[in-house]
Amino acid sequence: MQPRNMSMSGVVDLAAVKAAGEAKAKAEQARAEAARHGGPAAVPPSALVIDVDEAGFESDVLQRSAEVPVVLDFWAEWCEPCKQLGPLLERLAVEYNGRFLLAKIDVDANQMLMQQFGIQGIPAVFAVVAGQALPLFQGAVPEAQIRQTLDQLIQVGEERFGLTGIVVDADAEGAAAPAGLPAGPYDALLEAAMSALDAGDLAGAVQAYKNVLADDPQHPEAKLGLAQAELLSRVQGQDPQTVRKNAADDPADVAAQIAAADLDLVGGHVQDAFGRLVETVRRTFGEDRDAARVRLLELFEVIGPDDPRVTAARQALARVLF
């Protein structure tokens, strides 16, 4: 297929954008791995449209493009043509039933991606197929043209890279999960989060957990994992001695107390972390108090609501607040 209306100049220079032969090999390897594990898991139609940011681009777009063409919709809230094109692309993603995945990227929140793709105006639509970026069209083009472009994209994915899409189960939409299992096809996302943590990719782990919570805000494993990954992200690269000295030298410095509480928790000093923040809440007002209170609630998530230390700290927090 031929690119439409856009220049490839400035397209994201990804180390993961490979030559066609290498990309095809990776796609085949991914499918073979899935087959060894009983084949790819079916997803509900709602999983065919996802929100993507810079932190999750590697896992949500590049890795997924080894199994299905990923269409990128660059949009913004203030963009009127985007409001016409976006719902159309979402409807087509469901209609095409897993032959492509739609990834929506808010350019206001992801300026780096916009610059890397060399985008001059929105809406702008790209595709990533087996790790390779391809411009599709710009602007709110007619539906017939979009369908033709999508058909060509799918053909390229099938003929050059053997991409057959993802399996969709319409009956899975909104269905209750069996007792004791996550409410949705989250195993891959949770596994991706753990792999990212093992590799030291905290941003990737955070995004993977957020992807689960976007669909199931109360998912217990994802809530716990996100809280832990965000905590590790905050303390990464900090000098513990400096952080603790700053907190000791200026008890009124709320930011210093919050940073020290993070270190306390990472070091296993749970009650010290909770006590430090409860005391900070007691001594402060307004935005400072709210900042300390919110961080304390976040640290509760790291430990878990059933831990007796959390219960005791909640009671102490209530006493100083009321």
WOZIMO-V264792 format. One record per residue. RES is the residue in one small letter. PSI is psi in whole degrees, -180 to 180 (* if undefined). BURIAL is # if it has 16 or more other ideal C-beta (glycine too) atoms within 10 Angstrom, else .. Layout:
# WOZIMO-V264792
res=[RES/RES]
psi=[PSI/PSI]
burial=[BURIAL/BURIAL]
This chain:
# WOZIMO-V264792
res=[m/q/p/r/n/m/s/m/s/g/v/v/d/l/a/a/v/k/a/a/g/e/a/k/a/k/a/e/q/a/r/a/e/a/a/r/h/g/g/p/a/a/v/p/p/s/a/l/v/i/d/v/d/e/a/g/f/e/s/d/v/l/q/r/s/a/e/v/p/v/v/l/d/f/w/a/e/w/c/e/p/c/k/q/l/g/p/l/l/e/r/l/a/v/e/y/n/g/r/f/l/l/a/k/i/d/v/d/a/n/q/m/l/m/q/q/f/g/i/q/g/i/p/a/v/f/a/v/v/a/g/q/a/l/p/l/f/q/g/a/v/p/e/a/q/i/r/q/t/l/d/q/l/i/q/v/g/e/e/r/f/g/l/t/g/i/v/v/d/a/d/a/e/g/a/a/a/p/a/g/l/p/a/g/p/y/d/a/l/l/e/a/a/m/s/a/l/d/a/g/d/l/a/g/a/v/q/a/y/k/n/v/l/a/d/d/p/q/h/p/e/a/k/l/g/l/a/q/a/e/l/l/s/r/v/q/g/q/d/p/q/t/v/r/k/n/a/a/d/d/p/a/d/v/a/a/q/i/a/a/a/d/l/d/l/v/g/g/h/v/q/d/a/f/g/r/l/v/e/t/v/r/r/t/f/g/e/d/r/d/a/a/r/v/r/l/l/e/l/f/e/v/i/g/p/d/d/p/r/v/t/a/a/r/q/a/l/a/r/v/l/f]
psi=[155/138/148/128/3/148/145/-6/134/-1/145/129/82/134/-25/-6/107/172/158/-43/-43/-40/-42/-40/-41/-40/-43/-38/-42/-41/-39/-39/-42/-39/-37/-23/24/11/164/144/143/148/155/161/-32/-23/-3/-10/120/154/134/141/-177/-39/-34/5/-42/-51/-40/-27/-60/-48/-40/-28/-6/-10/-21/143/134/119/128/123/103/122/174/155/-34/-6/109/-45/-30/-34/-19/-44/-41/-55/-33/-46/-38/-41/-42/-35/-42/-42/-38/-6/49/1/-15/158/133/122/119/130/116/112/-29/-33/-8/61/-34/-43/-41/-43/-41/-33/-1/35/129/-19/159/158/146/137/125/173/154/122/118/41/-1/132/142/123/140/-66/167/140/171/84/163/151/-40/-40/-39/-45/-43/-42/-43/-41/-41/-41/-47/-39/-44/-45/-40/-47/-39/-31/-2/25/122/4/-171/153/131/136/101/-29/-15/-14/116/1/145/139/151/152/135/-3/155/148/69/175/68/-4/-43/-41/-42/-38/-39/-38/-44/-40/-40/-42/-44/-32/-1/11/80/-38/-41/-40/-43/-45/-39/-43/-38/-34/-38/-46/-24/-30/-32/85/-19/13/115/-43/-39/-38/-46/-46/-41/-45/-41/-43/-40/-37/-47/-36/-38/-36/-12/129/-3/151/109/-40/-42/-43/-46/-35/-43/-41/-38/-36/-29/85/-21/-8/102/-42/-38/-39/-39/-43/-40/-36/-39/-47/-39/-46/-43/-35/2/4/70/-49/-34/-42/-47/-45/-39/-44/-35/-44/-38/-41/-41/-35/-6/173/164/-135/-35/-44/-43/-37/-43/-40/-45/-42/-38/-44/-36/-39/-30/-40/-34/-40/-36/141/-21/-7/132/-27/-33/-43/-45/-40/-35/-41/-41/-39/-42/-39/-40/-25/-36/*]
burial=[./././#/./#/././././#/#/./#/./#/#/./././././#/#/./#/#/././#/#/././././././././#/././#/#/#/./#/#/#/#/./#/#/#/#/#/#/#/#/#/#/#/#/#/#/#/#/#/#/#/#/#/#/#/#/./././#/././#/././#/#/././#/#/./#/#/././#/./#/#/#/#/#/#/#/#/#/#/././#/././#/#/./#/#/#/#/././#/#/#/#/#/#/#/#/#/#/#/#/#/#/#/#/#/./#/#/././././#/././#/#/././#/#/./#/#/././#/#/./#/#/#/#/./#/./././#/./././././././././#/./#/#/#/./#/#/#/./#/#/././#/#/./././#/#/./#/#/#/#/#/#/#/#/#/#/./#/./././#/././#/#/#/#/#/#/#/#/#/#/#/./#/././././././././#/././#/#/././././././#/./#/#/#/#/#/#/#/#/#/#/#/./././#/././#/#/#/#/#/#/./#/#/././#/./././#/#/./#/#/#/./#/#/./#/#/#/#/#/#/././././././#/././#/#/./#/#/././././.]
